[in-house]
Amino acid sequence: MKIDVLVAEIGSTTTVVNAFNGIGTPCPSFVGQGQAPTSVLEGDVTVGLNGAINSLKENLHADDITWGDMLATSSAAGGLKMTVHGLVYDMTVRAAKEAALGAGGIIKMVTSGRLRRTDLKKIQEVNPNIILVAGGVDYGERDTALYNVEMILSMGLKTPIIYAGNIENQEEVKLMCEEAGVQLYIVENVYPKIDMLVVEPTRKVIQDAFEEHIIHAPGMTKVRDLVKGPIIPTPGAVMEAAKVLKEDLGDLVIFDVGGATTDVHSVTPGTDEVNLILISPEPEAKRTVEGDLGVFVNVNHVVEKIGIEELKKEFPDTDELLANYKPIPESDREKQFVERLTLEAVLTSLERHAGHIRYLYGANGKKKVAEGKDLTAVRYIIGTGGALTRLPNRVEILSKVRNYSKGLELFPNETAKVLIDEDYILSSLGVLSKKYLEDALLLMKKSLRIL
């Protein structure tokens, strides 16, 4: 059987392949999916990839499969580990974090100001795949970023460095890294002026650096030989899908509830009304990762968030349900229980992702200000990930987002429409969009059932 494009999602535990035909025609289609355990521990991720392809063959009842093109996303080998180092936390550090998270980075450490010896020790322990250094508006403070680069290089690590700080430091940073034999990527300042964020150039370089340096999981070099297009971090692929959809549909937010984390991706500039009173700038495309809000690996954290006694009011059999908890619920009762946990993950991640209105009181009276991401202009609330694409009441769960604001929160309102990634392929389509944009958009809309 001939497949036009095969997209592999090589995760830390599972490898999934999605097959697409009709690429380059007016009617591209999602053909089917296969999956198998990721084989990092076996010393070669291609074992898991071949297992997923064999699974696809079985699902399609095909004796053999060939394909014209293969693309891939990866979070194998622990994902894209990063450390971020800036000058002032609420300015350059926050801007650098936005860039890293939006690209699919897993941020293991954040510092502001000059690095201390204890910071250097922690960087060594983290052993990041990429180090991002920022600091200082253009033609502003220079010394902190230069000092931090010097200290990082003094450790003898060969980790690639991305410099996204004061433009005046670029030549000096370049010289320092050349002398140390460390790969350097120089991009636009993430915080070039007060109240101005420029994160997209850094996001692109992070993904490029990921593909060039980070695919160190055993066997990934073989995958690179198979893949003709880009390999990008899996969370970054969801962000790519979000940005493509925003251009066609309008402002949106995507909730991705998984077993270990809940990720929220929003693409919206916000409203003029809120932007006028915003204390500090927000990126148009924002991603947050809640590492304590998974509904399998981190189920105990979600239960604790709800409160065990409160949960028992709804589910008197909570102890039994937790004792027999499975990665995929089977009975109706188990599904209802996971739906309650998923709702908590969605609403808590919304609270952490979105901003709010508050009032400041001073000599001149009361002043209204806004902090954080404004989601009030969002037109679509989209669900992806295992829980929000497979649970029976997934639409009802996401509908709660529309009526959750108590008045001061910058949440989506009741006019926002709920959509579900029914085929669970947004991540694959994010990487597909890098090479086949029109096809990817059509397939996204088909999966969201809006064609």
C-alpha positions as CSV (number, residue, x, y, z in Angstrom):
1,M,0.0,0.0,0.0
2,K,1.4,3.4,-1.0
3,I,1.2,6.2,1.6
4,D,2.0,9.8,0.5
5,V,3.3,11.1,3.8
6,L,4.1,9.3,7.0
7,V,4.5,11.4,10.2
8,A,6.2,9.7,13.2
9,E,5.7,11.0,16.7
10,I,8.6,9.5,18.7
11,G,7.7,10.0,22.3
12,S,9.4,9.1,25.5
13,T,7.1,6.1,26.0
14,T,5.1,5.6,22.8
15,T,5.9,6.0,19.1
16,V,2.9,6.8,16.9
17,V,2.8,7.0,13.1
18,N,0.0,8.8,11.2
19,A,-0.5,8.1,7.5
20,F,-1.8,10.7,5.0
21,N,-2.8,10.4,1.4
22,G,-3.9,12.9,-1.3
23,I,-1.1,15.3,-0.3
24,G,-0.9,18.0,-3.0
25,T,-4.6,17.4,-4.1
26,P,-7.7,19.3,-3.1
27,C,-8.7,16.3,-0.8
28,P,-5.9,15.2,1.5
29,S,-7.0,12.5,3.9
30,F,-6.0,10.9,7.1
31,V,-5.6,7.2,6.3
32,G,-4.8,5.6,9.7
33,Q,-2.6,5.3,12.7
34,G,-0.2,2.8,14.3
35,Q,1.6,2.8,17.6
36,A,4.2,0.8,19.6
37,P,6.3,1.3,22.7
38,T,9.3,3.7,22.1
39,S,12.5,1.6,22.2
40,V,15.0,4.1,23.7
41,L,16.0,1.5,26.3
42,E,16.6,-1.1,23.7
43,G,19.3,1.1,22.2
44,D,17.6,2.1,19.0
45,V,14.4,4.1,18.6
46,T,13.9,2.7,15.1
47,V,12.8,-0.6,16.7
48,G,9.8,1.3,18.2
49,L,9.3,3.1,14.9
50,N,9.2,-0.1,12.9
51,G,6.8,-1.5,15.5
52,A,4.5,1.4,15.0
53,I,4.7,0.9,11.2
54,N,3.8,-2.8,11.6
55,S,0.9,-1.7,13.8
56,L,-0.3,0.6,11.0
57,K,-0.1,-2.2,8.5
58,E,-2.3,-4.4,10.7
59,N,-4.8,-1.5,11.2
60,L,-5.0,-0.9,7.4
61,H,-5.0,-4.7,6.6
62,A,-2.0,-4.1,4.3
63,D,0.7,-6.7,3.5
64,D,3.2,-4.0,3.0
65,I,3.5,-0.2,3.2
66,T,5.7,2.2,1.3
67,W,5.7,6.0,1.6
68,G,6.8,8.9,-0.5
69,D,7.9,11.2,2.4
70,M,8.4,10.9,6.2
71,L,8.3,13.7,8.7
72,A,8.8,13.4,12.5
73,T,8.4,15.0,15.9
74,S,10.3,13.8,18.9
75,S,10.3,14.0,22.7
76,A,12.4,10.8,23.1
77,A,15.5,10.9,25.4
78,G,13.7,13.3,27.8
79,G,12.7,15.9,25.3
80,L,14.4,19.2,24.7
81,K,15.9,20.1,28.0
82,M,16.8,23.8,28.4
83,T,18.1,26.3,30.9
84,V,17.3,30.0,30.6
85,H,19.4,32.8,32.0
86,G,18.4,36.5,31.8
87,L,18.7,39.8,33.6
88,V,15.4,40.8,35.2
89,Y,12.9,38.0,35.8
90,D,9.8,40.0,34.8
91,M,11.4,41.2,31.6
92,T,14.1,39.4,29.7
93,V,13.9,36.1,31.7
94,R,10.1,35.9,31.1
95,A,10.5,36.7,27.4
96,A,13.2,34.0,27.0
97,K,10.9,31.5,28.8
98,E,8.1,32.3,26.4
99,A,10.3,31.7,23.4
100,A,11.6,28.4,24.9
101,L,8.2,27.0,25.8
102,G,6.6,28.0,22.5
103,A,9.3,26.0,20.7
104,G,8.7,22.9,22.7
105,G,11.4,23.3,25.2
106,I,11.3,21.6,28.6
107,I,12.7,24.3,30.9
108,K,14.7,22.7,33.8
109,M,16.2,25.9,35.3
110,V,15.6,29.6,35.1
111,T,17.9,32.3,36.6
112,S,17.9,36.1,36.7
113,G,21.0,38.3,37.3
114,R,24.5,37.0,37.6
115,L,25.0,33.3,37.8
116,R,26.3,32.0,41.2
117,R,28.4,28.9,41.8
118,T,25.4,27.0,43.0
119,D,23.7,27.9,39.7
120,L,26.6,26.6,37.7
121,K,26.5,23.3,39.7
122,K,22.8,22.9,38.9
123,I,23.4,23.6,35.2
124,Q,25.9,20.7,35.2
125,E,23.4,18.5,37.0
126,V,20.6,19.3,34.5
127,N,23.0,18.7,31.5
128,P,20.8,20.7,29.2
129,N,20.5,20.2,25.4
130,I,20.5,24.0,24.8
131,I,21.3,27.0,27.0
132,L,19.5,30.2,26.3
133,V,21.1,33.5,27.5
134,A,19.3,36.8,27.3
135,G,19.5,40.1,29.2
136,G,19.4,43.8,28.6
137,V,17.4,45.8,26.2
138,D,19.3,46.8,23.0
139,Y,22.0,49.4,23.9
140,G,21.2,49.0,27.6
141,E,22.9,46.9,30.3
142,R,25.6,44.6,28.9
143,D,27.7,43.2,31.7
144,T,25.3,40.5,33.1
145,A,24.8,38.6,29.9
146,L,28.6,38.7,29.1
147,Y,29.4,37.5,32.6
148,N,26.9,34.7,32.4
149,V,28.2,33.5,29.0
150,E,31.7,33.5,30.4
151,M,30.7,31.5,33.5
152,I,28.8,28.9,31.4
153,L,31.8,28.5,29.1
154,S,34.1,28.1,32.1
155,M,32.4,24.8,32.9
156,G,33.7,23.2,29.8
157,L,30.3,22.1,28.6
158,K,29.9,21.8,24.8
159,T,26.2,22.5,25.0
160,P,25.0,24.8,22.2
161,I,24.2,28.4,23.4
162,I,21.5,30.7,22.0
163,Y,22.2,34.3,22.6
164,A,19.1,36.5,22.5
165,G,20.1,39.5,24.5
166,N,21.5,43.1,24.1
167,I,22.5,43.5,20.4
168,E,25.7,45.3,21.5
169,N,27.1,42.0,23.0
170,Q,26.8,39.9,19.9
171,E,30.3,40.2,18.6
172,E,31.9,39.6,22.0
173,V,29.7,36.6,22.7
174,K,30.6,35.2,19.3
175,L,34.3,35.6,20.0
176,M,34.0,34.0,23.4
177,C,32.1,30.9,22.0
178,E,34.6,30.6,19.1
179,E,37.5,30.5,21.5
180,A,35.7,27.8,23.6
181,G,34.7,25.7,20.6
182,V,31.0,26.0,21.5
183,Q,28.2,26.2,18.9
184,L,26.5,29.6,19.1
185,Y,23.2,30.8,17.7
186,I,22.7,34.6,17.7
187,V,19.1,35.8,17.3
188,E,17.2,39.0,17.8
189,N,16.9,40.3,21.3
190,V,13.8,38.7,22.9
191,Y,13.3,42.0,24.8
192,P,14.7,44.7,22.6
193,K,12.7,47.6,24.2
194,I,10.8,48.1,27.3
195,D,7.3,46.5,26.9
196,M,8.2,44.8,23.6
197,L,8.6,41.0,23.1
198,V,10.2,39.4,20.0
199,V,10.1,35.6,20.6
200,E,9.5,34.0,17.2
201,P,13.1,34.3,15.9
202,T,14.3,32.5,19.0
203,R,11.6,29.8,18.7
204,K,12.7,29.0,15.2
205,V,16.4,28.8,16.2
206,I,15.5,26.5,19.1
207,Q,13.8,24.1,16.8
208,D,16.7,24.3,14.3
209,A,19.2,23.6,17.1
210,F,17.0,20.7,18.3
211,E,17.2,19.1,14.9
212,E,20.9,19.7,14.4
213,H,22.2,18.8,17.9
214,I,19.6,17.2,20.1
215,I,18.6,14.0,18.4
216,H,20.9,11.9,20.6
217,A,18.4,9.1,21.5
218,P,19.9,5.8,20.3
219,G,19.0,5.3,16.7
220,M,17.8,8.8,16.0
221,T,20.5,9.2,13.4
222,K,18.8,6.4,11.4
223,V,15.5,8.3,11.7
224,R,17.2,11.4,10.4
225,D,18.2,9.4,7.3
226,L,14.6,8.3,6.8
227,V,13.1,11.7,7.3
228,K,13.2,14.1,4.4
229,G,11.6,17.1,6.2
230,P,12.0,18.7,9.6
231,I,12.2,16.9,13.0
232,I,10.8,19.2,15.7
233,P,9.9,18.8,19.4
234,T,6.5,17.3,19.7
235,P,5.1,20.2,21.9
236,G,6.5,22.7,19.4
237,A,4.5,20.9,16.7
238,V,1.3,21.6,18.5
239,M,2.2,25.3,18.7
240,E,2.9,25.2,14.9
241,A,-0.6,23.8,14.4
242,A,-2.1,26.4,16.6
243,K,-0.5,29.2,14.6
244,V,-1.7,27.8,11.3
245,L,-5.2,27.4,12.6
246,K,-5.3,31.0,14.0
247,E,-4.5,32.4,10.6
248,D,-7.5,30.7,9.1
249,L,-10.1,30.5,12.0
250,G,-9.2,33.4,14.3
251,D,-8.0,33.6,17.9
252,L,-7.9,30.3,19.7
253,V,-6.7,28.3,22.7
254,I,-5.7,24.6,22.6
255,F,-5.8,22.4,25.7
256,D,-3.7,19.2,25.6
257,V,-4.4,17.0,28.6
258,G,-1.9,14.1,28.8
259,G,-0.9,11.5,31.2
260,A,2.0,13.5,32.7
261,T,1.3,17.2,31.8
262,T,-1.4,19.6,30.6
263,D,-0.2,22.0,28.0
264,V,-2.1,25.1,27.0
265,H,-1.4,26.9,23.7
266,S,-3.1,30.2,22.9
267,V,-2.7,32.4,19.8
268,T,-4.4,35.7,20.2
269,P,-3.2,39.3,20.4
270,G,-5.9,40.0,23.0
271,T,-8.3,43.0,22.9
272,D,-7.4,46.6,22.5
273,E,-9.2,47.4,25.7
274,V,-7.0,45.1,27.8
275,N,-3.8,45.9,25.9
276,L,-4.2,49.5,26.9
277,I,-4.0,48.6,30.6
278,L,-1.6,45.7,30.4
279,I,1.3,46.0,32.8
280,S,3.8,44.0,30.8
281,P,3.7,42.6,27.2
282,E,2.5,39.1,26.3
283,P,3.4,37.1,23.2
284,E,0.7,36.5,20.7
285,A,1.5,32.8,20.7
286,K,1.9,31.5,24.3
287,R,2.5,28.1,25.7
288,T,2.4,27.0,29.3
289,V,3.2,23.5,30.6
290,E,1.7,22.2,33.9
291,G,3.9,19.4,35.0
292,D,1.7,18.5,37.9
293,L,-1.6,18.1,36.0
294,G,-1.3,14.8,34.2
295,V,-4.2,12.4,34.5
296,F,-2.1,9.2,34.7
297,V,1.5,9.7,35.8
298,N,0.5,12.7,38.0
299,V,-3.0,11.6,38.9
300,N,-2.2,11.9,42.7
301,H,-1.4,15.6,42.2
302,V,-4.8,16.2,40.5
303,V,-6.6,14.4,43.2
304,E,-4.8,16.4,45.8
305,K,-5.7,19.6,43.9
306,I,-9.4,18.7,44.1
307,G,-9.2,17.3,47.7
308,I,-9.7,13.7,48.5
309,E,-12.7,14.4,50.7
310,E,-14.3,16.6,48.1
311,L,-13.8,14.0,45.5
312,K,-15.4,11.3,47.6
313,K,-18.6,13.4,47.7
314,E,-18.9,12.8,44.0
315,F,-17.2,9.4,43.9
316,P,-17.7,7.5,47.2
317,D,-15.6,4.7,45.6
318,T,-12.6,7.0,45.0
319,D,-10.2,4.7,46.9
320,E,-11.2,1.7,44.8
321,L,-11.0,3.7,41.6
322,L,-7.5,4.9,42.5
323,A,-6.3,1.4,43.5
324,N,-7.3,0.0,40.1
325,Y,-6.4,3.1,38.1
326,K,-5.4,2.4,34.4
327,P,-3.7,4.5,31.8
328,I,-6.9,4.1,29.6
329,P,-10.2,3.9,31.5
330,E,-12.4,1.0,30.5
331,S,-15.7,1.0,32.4
332,D,-18.2,3.9,32.4
333,R,-17.4,4.6,36.0
334,E,-13.7,4.8,35.3
335,K,-14.3,7.2,32.5
336,Q,-16.5,9.4,34.6
337,F,-13.7,9.5,37.2
338,V,-11.1,10.5,34.7
339,E,-13.5,13.1,33.2
340,R,-13.6,14.7,36.7
341,L,-9.8,14.8,36.9
342,T,-9.5,16.1,33.3
343,L,-11.9,18.9,34.1
344,E,-9.8,19.9,37.1
345,A,-6.6,19.8,34.9
346,V,-8.3,22.0,32.2
347,L,-9.6,24.6,34.6
348,T,-6.5,24.8,36.7
349,S,-4.3,25.1,33.6
350,L,-6.6,27.8,32.3
351,E,-6.2,29.8,35.6
352,R,-2.4,29.5,35.3
353,H,-2.2,30.4,31.6
354,A,-4.6,33.3,31.4
355,G,-4.3,36.7,33.0
356,H,-6.6,38.8,35.2
357,I,-7.7,42.3,36.0
358,R,-6.7,43.9,39.3
359,Y,-6.9,47.3,40.9
360,L,-4.1,49.4,42.3
361,Y,-4.7,52.0,44.9
362,G,-2.5,55.1,45.2
363,A,-2.5,58.8,46.0
364,N,-4.6,59.4,42.8
365,G,-7.2,56.8,43.7
366,K,-8.0,53.5,42.1
367,K,-6.3,52.4,38.9
368,K,-7.4,49.4,36.8
369,V,-4.6,47.3,35.3
370,A,-4.3,43.9,33.5
371,E,-1.7,41.2,34.1
372,G,-1.0,38.1,32.0
373,K,-2.5,36.7,28.8
374,D,-5.8,38.0,27.6
375,L,-8.1,35.2,26.2
376,T,-11.3,37.2,26.0
377,A,-11.1,37.5,22.2
378,V,-10.7,33.7,21.7
379,R,-13.2,32.4,19.2
380,Y,-12.3,28.7,19.5
381,I,-11.5,26.4,22.4
382,I,-9.8,23.3,21.1
383,G,-9.2,19.9,22.7
384,T,-6.4,17.5,21.9
385,G,-4.4,14.9,23.8
386,G,-5.6,11.5,24.9
387,A,-8.2,12.6,27.4
388,L,-9.8,15.4,25.4
389,T,-10.1,13.4,22.2
390,R,-11.3,10.1,23.7
391,L,-13.5,10.7,26.8
392,P,-17.3,10.7,26.1
393,N,-17.9,14.1,27.7
394,R,-14.9,15.9,26.3
395,V,-17.1,18.7,24.7
396,E,-18.9,19.3,28.0
397,I,-15.5,19.5,29.8
398,L,-14.2,22.2,27.5
399,S,-17.5,24.0,27.6
400,K,-16.9,24.8,31.3
401,V,-14.0,27.1,30.2
402,R,-16.6,29.5,28.7
403,N,-18.4,30.2,31.9
404,Y,-15.5,29.9,34.4
405,S,-14.7,33.6,34.8
406,K,-15.8,35.3,38.0
407,G,-15.5,38.8,36.4
408,L,-11.8,39.7,36.8
409,E,-10.2,36.8,34.9
410,L,-9.3,37.2,31.2
411,F,-10.9,33.9,30.2
412,P,-12.8,33.0,27.0
413,N,-16.4,34.0,27.1
414,E,-19.6,32.1,26.2
415,T,-19.4,33.0,22.5
416,A,-16.3,30.8,22.0
417,K,-17.0,27.6,20.2
418,V,-15.6,24.2,21.3
419,L,-13.8,22.0,18.8
420,I,-12.2,18.5,19.3
421,D,-9.2,17.1,17.4
422,E,-11.3,13.9,16.8
423,D,-8.5,12.1,14.9
424,Y,-5.9,13.2,17.5
425,I,-3.4,14.3,14.8
426,L,-2.8,18.1,15.5
427,S,0.8,17.4,16.5
428,S,1.5,15.5,13.3
429,L,-0.2,18.2,11.3
430,G,1.9,20.8,13.0
431,V,5.1,19.3,11.5
432,L,3.3,18.5,8.2
433,S,2.5,22.3,7.9
434,K,6.2,23.1,7.8
435,K,6.4,21.4,4.3
436,Y,2.7,21.0,3.2
437,L,0.9,24.0,4.6
438,E,-2.4,23.9,2.6
439,D,-2.8,20.1,3.1
440,A,-2.1,20.4,6.8
441,L,-4.7,23.1,7.2
442,L,-7.4,21.1,5.4
443,L,-6.6,18.0,7.5
444,M,-6.8,20.1,10.7
445,K,-10.2,21.4,9.7
446,K,-11.4,17.8,8.9
447,S,-10.2,16.5,12.2
448,L,-12.0,19.4,13.9
449,R,-15.1,18.6,11.9
450,I,-15.5,22.2,10.6
451,L,-15.4,21.6,6.8
